[in-house]
């Protein structure tokens, strides 16, 4: 076992209480795949009755005489010189490679990478076409090029906003603090002004940005997304408009529902955490709920989501009961994560992140892809993994040509 | 004070040479894993007895174990066999009997690292409990674990019965707040609620 038991225990703990990140989940998966015993162990150790039983036993053991008396019993049976001594000692470290938390996650990614390189080497023996690495080109993920359109129509890059109060929008201050958090804050002493709107645009190829709206709700915006919102919320609802993908942590206000609009679709919530994926080039809009409850309306169709569920809105509205939450919010955690995702969908996500165009030379591959990689990877690192699925590429500037894979074997 | 800086090999050598400090270090590293392993199958009392026997046996046969893996195997095999023997006396928990029989038949040696994960995980969950104020935690544990009635708890902790009920209600509320987003503690909470209901009924009676 390469990871320390303590680290694996922490992963299982976070897995159980739902605070596990995508990277940690990947590390746990990797550990599970090490051996079937690990899988059996996980299902046994997470039995809730057993857990409750052992936790209380542990509590009793640590807090009462039980701990001392056990050692006392042993040392007196062995006629030790100092029967009461439990020495504060530690076993010398004997594991050779302890990987620390991120080291382990990194190792996991490296493992996937090396595996894919290995596969590529194998497949390249019989296939010399479309090796984009040999052409010496690559595309790195972008820095931030997100910008705000203020109420007066002026445009300002998020990264060039002045620190402190960067702008006044009516009676609302637009603040950039020293940690680069961008927040709308209302000056309560002033009378309400007209409703003003701002638009935050995060272009394709730009890294994820987040802002805090005037009501305290926090929004993360993925690349290729646009969010329009009032600089102060008044009236009996909080309405914003989204194109693209955003993750919301909505501040609770029972009397003032928060509504995300997207064409004919409306997502209504009181206070909750959820993800909306609504790109124009995607066939379906996906609303994924992590906490609280939301209602999704599209025309006459309505769906109410419980945590862990996802609404998929295409022609109709479908509710998936056991949605892949991790996959839905992996972008916010800095990962690409795919679970039997079609190559087509994978490439569409890559197109937004790296700001590239996808061109299919022949038929679109029908394969699916499962796996993950950090979003700080370069395009070629992602493509290297995809080549495992015998999909091959050629990069021409910012155009990624998908070669007619299986046929050119 | 024992010298903690020596290597695994030196530790085992000292242990084999009969140094009690070396034994204490090994005890410290393994006893809880063995105890928890046994406790899943048998009662508190049997589990502590078995753990004591394992370490007594280990010391008496210390010449036979030239490495930590050998020590670990001896401890877990002994614990496994001792638990298994209790099946005949109907002292093994029904729920895990099958697992234990399977361990014996396949001659599986419980994995020390996996048992370590169990111990660490339990510790993490117990930390939630420890965030409760001390007296509340005591009330909670006495009532839930030992099934004591409020009057008995009041006597043990030298507080009045009303306080016990109040403390427990507050403890439950605090725990619920702390664990609000933790599905894991769902069972604990459920048990707590049952307990609360019982307390209320008891108070009414």
Interface residues (C-beta under 8 A of the other chain):
Chain A: X1 X5 X6 X8 X9 X10 X12 X13 X16 X17 X18 X19 X37 X38 X41 X44 X45 X46 X48 X49 X50 X51 X52 X54 X55 X56 X57 X58 X59 X60 X61 X62 X63 X66 X70 X71 X73 X74 X75 X77 X78 X80 X81 X82 X85 X86 X87 X89 X90 X91 X92 X94 X291
Chain B: X1 X2 X4 X5 X6 X7 X8 X11 X20 X21 X24 X25 X26 X27 X28 X29 X31 X35 X36 X39 X40 X44 X48 X51 X52 X55 X56 X59 X60 X68 X95 X99 X111 X113 X114 X116 X117 X118 X119 X120 X121 X122 X123 X124 X125 X126 X129 X141 X144 X145 X181 X182 X183 X184 X185 X186 X187 X188 X191
